[in-house]
Amino acid sequence: MARAAARQGMRKSEATRLRILDAAARVFARRGYADTRLSDIAEEAGTFAGSIYYHFESREELVEAVLTLGVTGVFEAVRTRVEALPPGSSHRTRLTAAIETHLAFALTQDPFATANQRLFAQVPADIRQRQIHLHRAYGEYWRKLLEGARRAGEIRRDLDLSVLRLQILGAVNWTVEWYKPGKRSIEQIAAQLATTIFDGIAA
């Protein structure tokens, strides 16, 4: 929706570049890095393969742009949602909102987020190296959320927050492998994960 709105008032070349990025994200998410050709992306975008080179010098530059949008998109959505909470909201509420927002990106299969999850381990090492600072920035944001909860006494002090962060994001990202729309809502799944984190599973 945000990308669609962003097209309003764009120059034709900017709109075309965004259309190519949208198409690339969908194709990379479906086919992976090795099996995606520029001609596949051009067909998805309704343009010619040669036209892509007007906007991107190579397939590598295009995939890196997709990866960047995959991380920054979910990061911005999570941060915006958390910052919109009423002042004085508990850290449990803040973490639940962050979990729900990230989960929504994963389960609604935003093509950029899906492509990022699938492609990061597949792309050349130099691209991963240039992208790692974005992943670290997002991980740092989660670390601060968890540290805030621990300082407030809402999370035990003996837990390794780095491990906890990886467990939370791993659980959220893995949900795409078993989720079936209609049985449980995104809000219900996020709430159960937050309950497990804060209250445990013991009766």
C-alpha positions in Angstrom: 0.0 0.0 0.0 2.8 2.4 0.9 4.6 1.6 -2.3 1.4 2.1 -4.3 0.8 5.5 -2.6 4.4 6.4 -3.3 3.8 6.1 -7.0 1.4 9.1 -6.9 3.2 12.1 -8.4 6.3 10.1 -9.4 8.0 10.7 -12.7 7.6 7.9 -15.2 11.1 6.6 -14.7 10.7 6.5 -11.0 7.4 4.6 -11.3 9.1 2.2 -13.7 12.0 1.6 -11.3 9.6 0.8 -8.5 7.6 -1.5 -10.7 10.8 -3.4 -11.6 11.7 -3.7 -7.9 8.2 -5.0 -7.0 8.5 -7.6 -9.8 12.0 -8.5 -8.8 10.9 -9.1 -5.2 8.1 -11.4 -6.3 10.3 -13.4 -8.7 13.3 -13.7 -6.3 10.9 -14.8 -3.5 9.5 -17.5 -5.8 12.6 -18.7 -7.6 15.5 -17.9 -5.4 18.7 -16.1 -6.5 20.4 -18.7 -8.7 17.3 -19.5 -10.7 16.1 -15.9 -11.4 17.1 -14.2 -14.7 16.6 -10.6 -15.6 14.3 -11.8 -18.4 12.1 -13.4 -15.7 11.9 -10.1 -13.9 11.3 -8.2 -17.1 8.4 -10.4 -18.0 6.9 -10.0 -14.5 7.3 -6.2 -14.7 5.8 -6.0 -18.2 8.9 -4.6 -19.7 12.0 -5.6 -21.7 15.2 -7.1 -20.1 17.2 -4.3 -21.7 15.1 -1.7 -20.0 16.2 -3.0 -16.6 19.7 -1.9 -17.2 18.5 1.7 -17.4 17.7 1.5 -13.7 20.1 -1.2 -12.5 23.6 -2.0 -13.7 23.3 -5.7 -12.9 21.3 -8.5 -11.4 23.5 -8.1 -8.3 22.6 -4.4 -7.9 18.9 -5.3 -8.3 18.9 -8.1 -5.8 20.7 -5.8 -3.3 18.1 -3.2 -3.7 15.4 -5.8 -3.0 17.3 -7.0 0.1 17.6 -3.5 1.4 13.9 -2.8 1.1 13.1 -6.2 2.7 14.9 -5.2 5.9 14.2 -1.5 6.0 10.5 -2.1 5.3 9.8 -4.4 8.3 12.1 -2.3 10.5 10.3 0.9 9.8 6.9 -0.8 10.2 7.9 -2.2 13.6 9.4 1.0 14.8 6.4 3.1 13.7 4.0 0.7 15.4 5.9 0.7 18.7 6.4 4.5 18.7 2.6 5.0 18.1 1.7 3.2 21.4 0.4 5.4 24.2 3.0 6.9 26.5 3.6 4.7 29.5 2.7 1.5 27.6 4.3 -1.6 29.3 7.3 -3.2 27.7 5.2 -6.3 27.3 2.8 -4.3 25.2 5.7 -2.8 23.2 7.2 -6.2 22.5 3.8 -7.7 21.6 3.3 -4.9 19.1 6.7 -5.5 17.6 6.1 -9.3 17.3 2.7 -8.7 15.7 4.0 -6.2 13.2 6.9 -8.4 12.1 4.6 -11.4 12.0 2.2 -9.5 9.7 5.0 -8.9 7.3 5.9 -12.5 7.3 2.4 -14.0 7.0 1.0 -11.6 4.5 4.0 -12.5 2.4 5.3 -9.1 1.7 7.5 -9.9 -1.3 10.4 -7.9 -0.1 10.4 -9.4 3.3 9.9 -12.9 1.8 12.7 -12.4 -0.7 15.1 -11.1 2.1 14.5 -14.2 4.2 15.0 -16.5 1.3 17.8 -14.8 -0.5 20.2 -13.6 2.2 22.0 -16.9 2.4 22.0 -17.4 -1.4 23.6 -14.1 -2.6 27.3 -13.6 -3.0 29.3 -12.9 0.1 30.1 -9.3 -0.8 26.4 -8.5 -1.0 25.8 -10.2 2.4 28.7 -8.2 3.8 27.2 -4.9 2.6 23.8 -5.9 3.9 24.8 -7.1 7.4 24.7 -3.6 8.9 21.0 -3.4 8.2 20.3 -6.7 9.9 22.5 -5.6 12.8 20.6 -2.3 13.1 17.3 -4.2 13.2 18.7 -6.6 15.8 19.9 -3.7 17.9 16.4 -2.3 17.9 15.1 -5.5 19.3 17.9 -5.7 21.8 16.9 -2.3 23.2 13.3 -3.4 23.4 14.4 -6.4 25.5 16.8 -4.4 27.6 14.1 -2.0 28.4 11.8 -4.8 29.5 14.6 -6.2 31.7 15.4 -2.9 33.3 11.7 -2.5 34.1 11.6 -5.9 35.8 9.4 -7.4 33.1 12.0 -9.9 32.0 14.3 -12.1 34.1 17.8 -10.8 34.6 19.5 -14.2 34.1 18.5 -14.5 30.5 20.9 -14.0 27.5 19.0 -11.3 25.6 20.9 -12.1 22.4 19.7 -15.6 22.4 16.2 -14.5 23.4 16.1 -12.0 20.5 17.2 -14.8 18.0 14.6 -17.1 19.5 11.8 -14.6 19.0 12.7 -13.6 15.5 13.3 -17.2 14.6 9.9 -18.3 15.9 8.2 -15.4 14.0 10.0 -16.1 10.7 9.4 -19.8 10.9 5.6 -19.3 11.3 5.4 -18.9 7.5 6.2 -22.6 7.2 3.0 -23.8 9.1 0.6 -20.9 9.1 -2.8 -21.5 7.4 -5.0 -18.4 7.0 -8.4 -18.5 8.7 -7.6 -20.8 11.6 -5.8 -18.3 13.8 -5.4 -14.6 13.4 -2.0 -12.9 13.3 -3.0 -11.1 16.5 -3.8 -14.4 18.3 -0.5 -16.0 17.2 1.5 -12.9 18.3 -0.4 -12.8 21.7 0.4 -16.5 22.3 4.1 -16.0 21.6 4.2 -12.9 23.9 2.4 -15.0 26.6 5.0 -17.8 26.2 7.9 -15.3 26.5 6.5 -13.4 29.5 4.6 -16.2 31.4 6.2 -19.4 30.2 4.3 -22.7 29.5 4.3 -24.2 33.0 0.8 -24.5 34.6 
